[in-house]
Amino acid sequence: MSHPPPPSRPAPERAPGTGALSHELRVWWDALAAVAAGIVAMIVVAVLGLWAAGADALPSGAFPAVVAATVVTAVGGTVEVSGGAGFVGRTSGGLVVVPLSVTLAGAVAVAVLFLLPLRHRAVAGGTELLGRVARTAVLWLLAVLIVALAARHTFRISLGEDFIDELGEALGATPTVGFRAAVGPTLGYALLWLLVLLAIATAVSRKTPLPSRLLRFQDSVRPAAFAMLVVLFAYVAIGLIVGVAVALSRGHADRTVAVLLLGLPNLAWMGLGIGLGGAWEGQVPAADIGLPVPKPLAAVLRENDGGPATLDLASLSAHDGRAWLLVLLAVLALLAAGFVTAVRSPADRRHWQHALQLAVAAALTLLVIGLLTHVEARFGLSLLGIGDLGDDFGGEVTLQAQLPRLVGLGALGGFLAGFLGSLAASRVRRRGEVDAPPA
């Protein structure tokens, strides 16, 4: 004898607003994941790079603070250097440099995890996208603030002469140097860094939906932006291969690894600019200091015994004829970018439109490279009026791009490559094309 089934219980009612609360928590979790991944990626790369450079041997347990300072500079922050030597001396200095290997690791991690929840969606509302950006920015500023507060340390320095060190101790003027992140400027630059990164990532990714008001711009922005991004990553990959080969075949492998983990994009992207005819102005102290750069580049910077030097194709080739390979590499890279731009664009675009799009993208790319490869490092000690903060006991290292020349040649090269790449792509099926109906 079969028993009738038990009466079904009504499903519990979901509390009003539960779905909205769940969505809000999920969005905050997505933002937290992107921020945490970016900070962790930068810390890991900075630790490995500084360890290879020997910074773990710094006195007074300074290594964690140096790692934090490296992360601060990687997001555009400012590190101030100061110190003192009792009543008879003072130390002063500053550091402006972006370790782009650390920056790139964090940028990739943040961008990938920020875009991941938006992939494979047909459309995204402007309010939703701005909300995700705002949540990510809030958590990002909080994380950068914690890192910036950790980026401070003070330790004693040696002048390299026993007599001067003993004199300083006798006079109570033992020189000390300390560094700390400038919290206000660091937070400002870090916020700008994040907003630019998210804008570029959203503009480049074809699988990320745009608000309806921006859809008309995607066909004119995304192909060229993606092409130039591919060029930048290709240069980093080539530089990595060359760097690994140098580390395996020559001495000082630890120094080479340190350069790769801290400044590989700095050198690789400068190679792109120089190959296109751009130039940098640099200056290093007359004293023999070790520069973590290729020998031809260091030789150019030392040519004028501490005076300004121009770093371009002519000056590099005077020390190493292989520098002309940078021209060939830059030409091939831009032609490939022009081809990719045309192939990924709608079929009804004309050659001059592709050329104009790539010209703008290349000019902006070279502008960013010029701004990010700026270096300014200064430190000096004045003891009883001797040294004057930059002579025997100090020095200055600077490197800055000639931006008008760099951006102008980038735009010209991008226009020509975009036109030629469009001609080459005319024989390739493009987006939006269909086969002609049979006769």
N, C-alpha and C positions, 0 to 999 in steps of 0.2 A: 504494500500500500504506500503510494507516494505521498509525501508531505508537501503541502503548499509552500512555495518559497517565502522566506521571511519578508515582511514589508520593508521596502527600501527606505533608507533614511535620507532626508533631504540634504543636499550638499550644504556645508556651512557657508554662510554668506561672507564674502570678502569685505573687510572693513573699507569704508569709503576712503579713497586716496591711497590704498595699499599699492596699486599698480604704479601710481605716480611716484610714490616713495621709493619703490624698488628701482624704477628707472633712474631716479636722481642718484641713488647710491651707486648704481652701476656706472653712471657717467663720472661720478667722482672717483670711483675705482679705476676707470680707464685713465683718467688724468694722473692719478697717483702712480699707476704702472708706468706711464710714459716718463714722468719726472724721475722716478726712482731708477729706471733703466738708464736714462741719460747720465745721471750723477754717478751711478756705479760704473758705467762704461768709462767715463772720464777719469775716475779715481783709479781704476785698474790700469789703464794705459799710462797715466801719470806715474803711478808707483813703479811699474816695470821700466819705464823710460828713465826715471830718476835713479832707480837702483842700478841700471846699466851704466849711468853716468857717474856712479860712485857717491851719490848724495846721501846714501844711507850711513856714510861715515862722518857726516857732519856732527859737530860736538853738541852737547847739551840736549840731546834728543830732539833735534830740530827737524828730523825727516818728516814726521806727520804734518807739521806746519808748512813745510816746503811743498808737500803734495797738495795741501789745501790752497796754497798760493798759486800753484800751477793751474789748478782747476779754475780759480778766480780769473786768471789771465786768459784762460781758454774761452771764457764766455764774454771777453771784452772788459773785464774788471781791471782795476788799477791797484798796483802794489807800491806802497811808499816805503822808501828806505831811509832810515835816520839813525843817529847814534850820538855818542859823545866821548870825550876823553878828559873828563874832569874839567877844571877851570882853565886849562891851557890848550884844549883842542876840541875839535868837533868833527863829526863825520856826516856826510850828506850824500844823497843819491836818489835815484829813481829808476823804475823799470817799466817799460811799455813794450810788450812783445806778446804775440799770440802763438802758443804752441799748437799748430793746426792739426797735428795728429790727434791730440787730446780733444780738440774741438770737433774734428770730424767724427770720432767715435761717439761722442755724446749726441751730435746732431743726427746721426743715422739712427741711433737707438730711440731718441725722442720722436723723430719723424715717423718711423715705422710703427711704433705703438700708438701714436696719436691717430694715424690714418687707418689702422687696422679695423676699428669698429665701424668705419664708414665705407669700407670696401663693399663692392657688389650691391650697392644701393642705387636706386634709380635717381633719387633726388634728395637733397638735404636742404632744409630751410635755413635761411640766413640767421634767424634767431637761435636755432639749435647749434649751428656752427660757431657763432660768436660765443654762445654759452660754454661750449667745450673749450674754446680758446681761453675764456676768462677763468674757468676752473683750473686749467693747466697752468695759467700764468700765476694764479694765487699760490698754488703748491710749489711752483718753480721758484718764486721769489722767497718763499719760506726756506726751501732747501739751499738756495744760494746764500741766504743770510747766515744759515748755520755754518756753511763752508767758509764764508768770509770771516766770521768771528773766530774760526779756528786757524785762519791764515795770519798768524802773528807769532813772532819769536824774537828773542834777543840773545846774542852770544858774543863772546870776546873774539877779536881778530888779531892776528899777528902782522906786524909790518915787514917781517922778513929779515930784520936785522936785530941780532941779540942786544946790541948796545941801545938801540932805540926802544926795544921792548922793556929793557931794564930801566931805562930812564923814565919811561911812562909809568912803570910801577912805582918808582921812587917818588915821583911827583903826584901820585894818585891820579894819573891820567891814562890809565889803561884803556885803549880804545875799544869800544863796543859798537856793534852794529845790530840794528833790529829792523824788521820789516813787518808791515801790517797792511791788510787790505783796507782801502778807503771804502767804507761800507756804502755810503750814499751813492757815489758814482758807480760802484760795482753793481748795485741793484738796478740802477737806471740802464746801464749798458746791458746787463743780463736780460732785462725785460725786452729791450730792443732786439737783442740777439734772438730771443725766443719768437717774437712776433715775425721777424724777417724769416726765420727758419720755417715756421708753420705756413707762412704765405708762399714761400718757394715750394715747400713740399706739396701743398694743396694745388699749386699751379702746375706742377710737373706730373703728378700722378693722374693717369687716365682713368683709373678705377675709383677715384674719389669724386663723388658728386659735388656739383657747385650749386649755389642758390640760383634760382631762375633768373635773377637780374644779371648774373655774371656769365650765363651760358653763352652769350654772344661773343664773349672774349676768349673762350677756351680754344677755338680753332686757330686763333692768331697768336696765342701765347704759349700753349702747352707744347706744340711740336718743337719750336726753337729752344724753349727752356729745357726740355728733356734732352735735346741734342747737346747743348752746352754742358749739362750735368754729366752726360756720358763722357764728354771730352775730359772733364775734370777728374772723374774716377779713373779713366784710362791713363791719364798722366800719373796719378798716384800708383796705379798698378805697375806701370813701367818703372817708376822710381823705386818701388819696392823690389822689383826683380833686380835692378841694377845694384841697389843697396845690399841685398842678400849676396849677390855675386862678389861685391867688394869685401863684405865681411868674411866670406869664406876663402877668398884668394889673397887677401892682404892682412897685415897686422892690425892691431887695435880693433878687434871685432866688437868689443864692448862699447867703444866710442861710436862705431858705426850703428850699432843697434840702438844706442841712445838717441842718435839723430833720427833714425827711422821712427822711433816711438814718440818722439816729441816734435820734430819739425819736418817730416817728410813732405807734406803738402806745401809747406813754405818754399822749399827748394824746387819741387816738381812744378808748381804753378808759376814760379818765377821763370822756369825754363820755357813755359808756354809764352809768357809775356816777352821774354828776350828773343825767342824764336820769331815772334811777329814784329820785331824791331823796337820793342819797348826798352826802357832803361831805368835803372835805380841809381840814386846818389848815396854813397856810403862813406863812413869814416871810422877808423879804428885808431887806438893809441899807437904812438911810435914804438912803445915797448913791445917786445915779443910776447904776445898772449896767444893762447891756443883758441882758434876759432873752429867751432863744430860745423864746418862747411867744406865742400870740395876744395882741393888745393888751388885750382885756377881762380875760383872766386875769392879765396883768401888772399892770393897773390895780387889780384886787382885792388882789393881794399887796402893793401899795405904799400901800394906803389908810391904814394906821396908822403911817406913817413909821418903819418898822423893827420895829413890834410885830406880834404874831400877828394873822392875818386868816383868816376862814372863807371857803372857796371852795365855794359851792353854787349852786343855781339862782337863788336870790333875789339874791345878791351879783353874779353874772354878768349877770343881766338888768337890773340897775341901770345897767350900763355898755353893754349891747347887748341890746336887746329880742329879737333873734333867738335868744337863748339858749333860749327856750321851745321852739324846734324840737327841742331835745335830748329833750324829753319825748315828743313825737310819734314821733321816731325810735326811742327806747327801747321804747315801747309796741308799735310795729309789729314791731320786731325780736323781742321776746319772744313776741308772738302767732305770728309765723312759726315760732319755735322750738317753741312748743307744738304747732303743726300738724305740723311735721316729726317731732317725737317720737312723736305718735300714729300717723302714717302708717307709720313705720318699726318700730313695735311690733307684737307679735302681736295678732290680731284679738280675742282674748278678754280683753284688758286693759280695765279700767273707767276711767271718766273721772277718778275720784279718784286712781287709781294713776298715770296720766299726770301729773296735777297734782303729786303728791308727788315723782315722779321729777324733774320739771323744777325744782321748788322746791329740791331738794338740789343739782342741777347748777348752777342759777343762783347759789345761795348760795356754793358752792365757787368758782365762776368769779369772783364779786365779791371773795371773800377773796383769791384769787391776784392779782387786779388791784390791790387795796389794798396788798398786800405788795410787789408789783413796782414800783409807782409811788412808793415812798418815796424821798425825796431828802434828803440831808444833806451839805452842803458848807461847810467852815469853813476860813478862812485868816487869819492875822494876823501882824503884826510888832511886837515890842517893842524899842525902841531907847532905851537909857538909862532904862528904866522908863516910857517914853512909848508909848502905843498899847495896852498891855495886851492884846495878841493879839486884837484884834477891834474897836478903835475907829476912829481915823483911818486906820490902815494895814491894816485887815482887815475882815472881815464874815462873815456866816453866812447861808446859804440853806437853808431846810428846807421840806419838804412831806410830810405824812403823812396817810393816810386815817383817818377816824373809822370804824374797822372794825365795831363793833357796829351802827351805823346803816346802813352800807353792806351788810353781810351780811344783816341783818334785812330790809331793804327788798328786797334781791335775792331772798330766799326767798319773801317775800309776793308780789312781782311774778311770780316763776316759778310759784307755785302757781295764781294766777289765770289766767295765760297758758296754763299747761298744761291747766287745766280747759276754758277757752274753745277752745283749739286742738283738744282732743279732741272737743268738740262739733262743731266745723267739719269735722273729719276723719271723722265718723261717716257722712257721705254718700260717702266715697271708699273704694274697695276697699283693704283693708289686708292686710298680710302674714298668710297663713294662711287667708284667706277663699276659698271656692269658690262657684261658681254653684249655685243651688238646682236640683235635678233637675226636668225638665219634668213637669207634672201629667199 
